[in-house]
Amino acid sequence: MHDNLTYKILREHLVAGELIPGTDITVRPDQILIEDATGTMAAMQFEQLGLDTIQVPLAVMYVDHNVLQIDDKNMQDHRYLRTFCDKYGLRYSPAGHGISHYIHLERFTKPGQLLLGADSHTSTAGAACMFATGAGGLEVAVAMGGYGFDFPCPRVIGVELTGQLRDAVDPKDIVLEILRRYGVRGGRGAVFEFYGDAIDTLSTTGRATIANMIIETGATTAIFPSDAHTLSWLTQQGRADDFIPLTADEGAGYDETIHIDMSALVPLVAVPHSPGNVLPVSELPDTPISQVCVGSSVNSSYDDLATVAATLRGQTVHPRVAMTVTPGSRQILRTILESGVYEDLMAAGARMLEPVCGPCVGIGQAPLQGAASLRTFNRNFPGRSGTAEDEVYLCSPSTAAASALAGRITDPTGRPPIELRPAPAPDIRLHDTLITDRLPDEERAAVVIERGPNLVPPPLPEPLADNMQARVLINVGDDISTGEMAPDGAIAMSVWSNIAACAKFMFTRLDPAFHDRAIEWGGGIIIAGDNYGQGSSREHAALIPVHLGVRIIAARSYARIHRRNLIAAGVTPLVLPDNAPDIPVGTTWSVTGLRQVLLRGENTINVESPDLVEPLTLTIDLTPGERHVLVAGGLLAHIRGGDRRAIAIPANN
């Protein structure tokens, strides 16, 4: 058997199923990553499992999203999460210590292991040869409880890299090129596995940029081999013993292959309002900018910040431009202070922010309405920045720096070569000093979990009804992100621990009357276009419909994680036909025999309505395992009913 790297790691962790694309498989995670925005729901749902400790070798909780603390709600969440971790055996990284993905890359990545995270950009760890993928909070809680992680086996796209990046062309331009080819839908159900002669030219943090942002294609994850760069990275982090060499077997096959000649790449930019709207910077019309933001969970490594600093050194940011820089972790912050990079950035006029997610999730630095904001971030969905009528462009660090000086989006090629300040050895003591250890069992038993009034357990869905009659609440278009359902920003995110309060923000940008209509009508149906639920893994986007009485959604297609979140929450995701008529708000739908159709394994169901000329036939695109979860009334009911058993977990590795 000649396995590609993806299947080699999955096979080592396979508990049930076969590695056949699209079929149900269950895998055993080695590590769990959770962050605070999704963490409160994941934690409260873990408590509903009734266990006294986590059942995985390692789980880490990072506080990196809700840290503005405009009132006491954020701190309530932090105190709950800290005591939850102490009680159940997780490690805890406090606010200000850094962004989860960079800290995990620095402190916990291990080649060949499987990482499951309650954050879509968990894929960043694929840079260090982990199979690392995001999921909803409930699926992560269930895996943390020892029940493994179920998902459809992905297909594998082999990406051969050749050539060498030219001056001022960055690893970010590689992933933007993939997005230019695939858009935000073309990677669904796939893992992008990188190989080729040019792999040797990409550092671990350069690989992390690609692995982080590959998710914007809709992919499951990305993965790079474990090689000399991986060993160098782990050695630098004091973890050389964690290294193992790992590559695809010779002669391994892929479901699809693509080739990227890195020497032919040019600086690219994703224009509003999608990471998939990619153009060469040189082809943009003249675009003045009001803001440049560098950092976030992508492009906040030492190399990224040193690249920006070297470009700015001895110059100042254009007077019309407000520039911010966010280091990815406290370790990176310490390193740029010691190297002089911090001084270069500050002297050029950049505002230095603490190492948290910040403006990437609309918490601070909201841009002007209608004015171009250039960011090295991973998403530019409408309104994600905190400004409803934003114009956010995505780019590489080199493009960001050149544009900050020019005051307009500028191709950085052709400028004099820059010289990066050498990085001093990172302070590897910081993580062990500031990230908590797992408490001894006798101490854990005595921990009392702190629960402020902002912490409200999520709703439990009713068992799936066989017959339903409801009205259409809203009809939305293509590529609707989970940020439209559970919005970003300091105000909305502060109530993510309370689904009823969070529900008031659902679809407010698209239809401010949605919430009150859903309450008045006692629930209903949501209609959507292609790629419904793209973006963040936030399961609030599935729990809010449950709270509002929505048990069916009909879309032309779904984003991977949101589709699974709906199923886990007991909401049935049906598929509209391409020739479906326009379905106005208020249309009454009658669905008969849904439960029986799911049990019999049928692939279609009819919707009848006095408002339709003839019945509408919807597709049921569900695996056998997904049908069982829905019939049970959601993933938690599926487990409580004994339909899923715990798996054997090896000793801490």
N, C-alpha and C positions, 0 to 999 in steps of 0.2 A: 504494500500500500504506500503510495507516494502522496503524503499530505502537504497541502500548503500550510503556511504558518498559522493561519486562523483555525483550520480544522485540527491541526496538531494540538493546539492549546485546548480547544473545545473537547476533543476526544479524551484528554486527560481529566476533564472535569465533568464528563457526561454521566448522568445518573439514569436517564431514561430517554428513549427515542433513538432515531438514527440521523446521521448527518446528511440529510436530504433536504435541499432548500424548500422552505415553505411548510415543512412538517413540524409537529410539536416536538420540542426537546426540553429536557430539564437538566440544568447544570448546577454544580456546587460551587458557590463563590468562596474565594479565600478571604476577600476583603470587602468591606462596605464603606462607602463614602456618603455622608449626609451633610447638608448645609442647613442653616437656620430657617431660611424662607420656606423650604419644603420639610424641614426637620420636625416642626411641631406636629404636623399631621402624621408623619411617619412614626414619631414617638408615641403619640396617643393611640395609633392603630396597633403598634407593637404591644402596648399595654393591654389591648383588647384580646390579645392571644393568650393571656393568662400565664406567661412564662416568668421565671425568676431571674433569668440571665440570657444574654445573647448566645446564639449557638453557631457563631462563626469565629475563626481565629482572631480577626481584627475588625473593629468598626471604629470609625473616627467621625466625630461631629465637629463641623467648622462653623463658626459664627462670622460670616463675611458679607451678608446681604443687608439685613435690617439693623443697621448700626447708627443711624442718624439720631434716634431717640428724641423725637420731637415732643413726646410725652412718655409716660412710663410703660407703654405697651411693649416696646422692644425689650426693655429690661426684664419685664415679666417673662417674656419668651426665653431670654438668656438664662434667667435663674431656673426656669423649668428645665431647659435643656441640660444645664450643668448638673442639676440634681438627678435628672433622668439618666445621664451618662454614669454618674457615680453609682446609682442604684443597679443598673443593668449591665455594667461592665464595658462601656464604651470609653474611648479616649476623647478629650474635649480640647479644641483649639479656640481660644477666646477672641473676642472682637479686637481687631487691630493687628492680630498676628499675621494675617495674610489671607489670600484667596485660596479656597480649598484646592483647586487644581494644581497650583504651583507648589503649595506646601506638600501635597500628596506626592507630587513628582520628586520633590527634594527628599522627603523623609520616609516614604512608605512603599514606593513602587518596587516590584520584584518581577524580573523577566519570567514569563511562563505562567504567571498567576492570573486569576480571574477576579476582576474588580467590578462590583455592581454599585451604582451610585444614584441617589435621589437628586440628580442634576443632569441635564442633557449633555453637558460638556465634560462629563466624567471620562469621555473618550480621550482626553488629553494624555492620560497615562499610557495610551497605546504607543507613545513616543519611546517608552522604555520597555516595549515588547510585552505589555500586558493585554489580555483581551478585556477591555474596559468599556462598559456601556452604561447608559443611563436608563432609568425606569421611573415609574411613579412611586410615591411614598409607600403605598400599601404593598406593592410588589417587593419593595426593598425591605419593609418591615417583616414580611412573610419569609423572605430569604434570610434575614437576620435571625429569625426564629427557628431556622434549621430546616425549612421546607424546600430549599432550593429555589431556583429561578426558572420559570417556564417562559419560553418564547419561541416563535417560529424560527427554525434554522435559517440563517442567512445564506445568500449566495455570496461569492467572493469575486471581487473585481481586482485583478492584478494590475498595478500601476508601475510600469518600468520607467525609471528615471535615468536619463543619460545627460551628458554635457555638464556645464558648470554655470552657475548664476553669474551674470555680469555685474559690474559695479552698480550699486543703487537698485538692484533687483533682489528682493528678499524672499525668504521662504513663504511669506504671506502671499506673494504673487503666484506661487505654485498652487496653493489651495484656491485662490481666486480664479486661476485658469481652469481648475476642475469644476468650479461652480459655473464658469462661463460655458463649459461643455454640457453639464448635467442639470443646471438650474436647481431649484429647491425641491424638486420631486424625483429627479432621475436616479438618486441613490437609494431610494426606499427599498428596504429588504436586503441591503448589501453591506458588506464590509470592504473597505478599500485597503488592500494590502500592498505595501511598497517594497520594491526591490530594484536591482539594477546597479550598474557601475557607479552612478552618481550618488548613491546612498551615502558613500563615505565622505561626501563633501558637506553633509548636513549634520549640524550639531544636535544634541538631544533637545535643546530648547527650540531650535528651528523645526525639528520634527514635531514638537509639542504644538507649535502654531498650526501646523497642518492637521494634526490629529484632533485638535480642539475644534477647528472650524469646519471639518469635513461633515459634521452633523448637519450643517445648513443645507446639504444636498438631500437630506432625509435619511442618510445612512445610519446603520446600526453603530458603526465605529470605524476607526482606522488603526492599522498596526504596522510597526516597523520591526525589523530584525534586531536581535540583541547582539551587538558587535563591539568593536573597539571603542566606539563613541559611548556606548552604554556603559562599558567598564570604566571609562574615564569619568563619566558623570557620577557613577556610584562611588568611585574612589574619592572624588572631590567631596562627596557628601558623607564620607566616612563609612560607606556601606559596601566596600568591595566584596565582602563575603556574600552579598546578595546576588552577585553576578553569576549567570550561566550563559554560555553562548547558545543562541537559538535562531534558526532560520528555517525556511521551507525545505522540505525534502527535495533532493535533486530529481527533476522530472515531474514535480508537482504541477497539477493543472489548476486552471481558473475558469469560472463561468464566463468571464469576459476579461479582455486585456486591453489596456490603453498604453500609449507611449507619450512621454513628455520629454522633449529636448529642452533642458533648462537653459541652455545657451541661447535659445531662440525666444525666451520669454522677455516681456517688457513690463514696466510698471502698470498695474491694473487698478481699477477702482470699481466698487459696487455702488451704483447710483440709487437714489431713493426709488421705491421703498422696499427693496428686497436684496438680500445677499446674492441672489442669482442674477441680478441686472448688472452684469460685468462688462466693462469697456476698457480699452487702453486709455491711460491718462492722457496721452497725446491726442486722442480723438474727442475729448470733451470740449465743448464750447468754453469760452472764457468764463470761469466760475469763481468770483470773489467769495471768500469765506469769512465768517465772523468768529469761528471757534475751531481749535484743534485739540483733540483729547487723545493722549497716548496711554496705553495700559489696559487694564481690566483682566479678565481671565485668559486673554490671549495678548501676546506682544507686550508683556510686562516683565520679561526676563532681563537679566543684566545685559546681555548682548543687544536686546532691543533698545533699552534705555541708553546704553553707551553709543549706539548708532545715532540716535537722535541728538545726544549731547555733542558728539563729534561734529555733526553738521552745524549745530548752532554755535559752537565754541567761538568766542570773540565777536559774535553778532547778537542782535536782539530781534525778538519776535516782532513782526509787522504791527504797527500801532493799532490797526483795526482788528487784530486777532487776539482773542483770549485763549491762552494755552494752558492745559493741565496735564500733569504726568502722575500716573499711579503705578508704583512698584507692586509686583505680584505677591511679595511676602516680606516679612520683617528681615529675613535673611538677605534678600535683594536690597532692601533699604539700607541695611548696614554696609553692604558691599559698595553701593554707589556713593555712600558717604565717605568711605575710606579711600576710594579710587579717585575722587575728584569729579565724578560724573554728576553728583548732586549739585556741586558748586557751579558746574558748567550750565546745567539746566536752569538753576535759580538766577544766575547772572544774565541769562538770555531773556528772562522775564516770564518763565513758566511758573505756574502755581504747582507746588508739590503737595499731593494728596496722600492720605494714609493708605496702607495696603488693604483695601476692601473693594468690593465690586463697584460701589458708588455710581458714577454716571452711566455705566453700562446698563444698569437696571433702573435708570431714571431717578436715582437718589442723588440729587445735587447736579449742578452744572447743566441744567436744562437750557437748551439753546433758544435763540430768538425764533419767533414764528416766521416761517418762510425764508430764513437765512441759512445758507449752507454751513453745516457743521461737519468737519472732516475728522474721522475717528479711526483708530486702529482696532476697533472692537469687532465682534463677530456677527452682530445683528443690527439691522436698520429698519425694523418693522415700524409702521406708522405709529407715532405716539410713544414708542418705547423709551425715548429719551426723557420723557416727562413733559414735553411740549406737544400738544395735539396736532398742530400744523407744522411739524418739523421737516427738515430737509437734510437727512443724515447720509453721508457718504462714508464708505469703508475703504481703508487703504493700508499700505505697509508703513513701517516706521520711517523708512527713507523718504517716501512720498509725503508723509505727515510733516517731517522736519523741513523739507524743501518748501512745502506749501506754507508753513507757518512763517517762514522768512519772507516769502513773496506776497502773502496776503491773498493768494488765489491758488486753486488746485494746480500743482506744477509737477511736470515730469522731472524726477530727480537725476536722470541720466545726463551725462555730458558735463557734470560739475566736477571740480577737482576731487581726486580721491580723498577720503577721510581716513583718519587714524584713530582707532578706538583706544581708549585708556585701558591698559591691562587690568584684569580683575584680580584683586587680592583673594586669598583663600577665604571661602565663606565661613562664617561663624556657625559651625554645625551644633554648637551647644544650645542655641536659642530654642530649637524645637523641643528638646528634652527638658529644658527649663520651664517652658511656658505651656506645653501640651500636657495635660494630665495623664497619669498612668491609670491602668485598671486597678481599682481598689481590691484588697483582699476580701474574700467571701464574707467573713464575719463583719467587716466594716460596711460592706454593701447592704447587708441585711438591716442595718440600723439606720440607713439613709431614709429621710422623709422627703418626698418629692414636693417642691414648692409649686403651687398652682395659683396664679393670679386670675382675676376675673376675665382676662383676655383669652384664657385657655379654655376652649369649649370643644369637647369631643365631636368628631365628625358624625354626620347622620348615617344611620344604618339603613340600607335600602330594604323596602318590602320585598317579599318573594315575587318572582316574575309572574305576572298575571297572564293567563292564556288569551284573554280578550281585552282589548283596549279601545277606548274612544276618546279622542282628544283633538284640540284645535292647534293649528300651526301658529307658534308664537313669534317666529322670526324666520326670514329667509335671507341668508348671507351668501357672499360670493366665494371666489377661490382664495386659497392661501390665507385663510383666517387663522391668526396665531392664537395660542393660549393666552397671550398678553391682552387680547381683546376680551377674554372671558374672566381672567383674574389679573387685572392690570398691574403694571410695574408702578414704581413711584413710592415716595415715603408715606403718603396718606393711605393708599389702597393696600400696600404691603404690610402696613402696621396691623391690619386686622386679618391677616392670613391664618391666624390661629383660631378664628371664629368664622365658620362658613356662612352663617346667617348674615353677619355683618359684611363679609366679603362679597356675598351675592348681590348686594346693592350696586356694585361696580360692574357687573357683567354686562358686556355689550354697550356700555354707556357712550362710547365714541360713535358707535354705529346706530344705536336706537336707545335714547335715554329712557324711553317708556317701557323697555323690555321687562325689567324686574317687577314693576307694579302690575303689568299685564299678566305675567306668570303667576303672581300671587292671586290676582283677581280671578283668573281662569282656573286656578287649582292645578297648574301644570300644563303640559302640552308637548308639542313636537318642535324640534329644531331642524330646519332644512339648510343645507350648505352645498357648496361647490366642491372643487377638487382640493386635496391636500388640507382638509379641515383639521385644525389643531396643530399646525406646524410650530416649531420653536421649542420653548421651555417644556421641561418635564412636569411642571406644576400640576398636580392632580386636583388642585382646587377647581380647575376648569371642568373636571368631571364630577366632583362632589357638589358643586353649586347646582348643576342641573338636578341631581338627586334631591337636594334640599327644596328646589322649586317644583318638584313633581314631574320632571322630564324623565321618561324611561325609554324613549326611542329617539334616535337621531338618524336622519337620512341625508347622506352626502354622496357626492360622486366618487370621492376617495378620501382616505384619512392619512394623517401623519402617524408614524409608527408608535411613538410613546403614547400619544393621546388616545389612539384607538385602543391600546391595551388598558389605559386608565379607565376608559368608559366601561370596558368589559369588567374590570376589577370592581368598579362601583355599581355594577348591575344594570348598566344602561346599554341597550342593544344598538350597535352601529350597523344600520342597513345601508345598502348601496343603491343610489338612484340610477336608472338607465340614462344613457346619453340623450335619448329623445324625450326625456321627461318634460311635461308641460310646465309653464310657470305656475308656481303654487303660492298664491297670495296668503298673507297673514290672515288668520281667522278661518281658513279652510278646515273643515272637520274631517278627520281621518278615523276610519274604523279598521282595526286589525284583529282578525279572528284566528285563534288557534296557534298563536306564536310559540307558546311553550311546547306544544306537541310537534310543531314543525321543526323546532330546534332538536328535540329528542329523536325524531325520525331521521335527522341528518339531511333534510331537504334543503335545497339551495335557493328557493324563491318563496315569496309570500305576497299575496295580493292585498292592496289597500283599496277600500271602497270609500266613496264619499259622494254625497249629493252635489258637491261642487265640482266633481270631475265627470267628464263625458262617459268615460269607461274606467274600469278598475286599473290601478297602477301596479305593475309588477316590480317588486324590489328584490335585489339579490341579497342572499345571506352568505357572505364571504367569511366564514369562521372555521377554525380548525376544530376537531373533536374536543380537545381540551377546553377551548374557549366556550364551546356550547355548554359543556358541563358546568363551567363557572357561572354562566348567565342563568341557566336553569336553577342553580342553587340559590341565586339571588346575590351574586357577587363573590369576590374572592374570600372575604372573611367568612361568609356563610358556608362557602365550599369547604373551608378548612374546619370550621366548627362542626360541620356535619360529618366529619371523618372521611370526606371524599379525597383527601390528600394527606399523605403520611410524611412525617419527618424523615430526613435522610441521615445517613451516618456522616458525621463531621470528623475529619482527622484531627489529631492533636495540633496545637498552635504551631504554625509553620512560618 
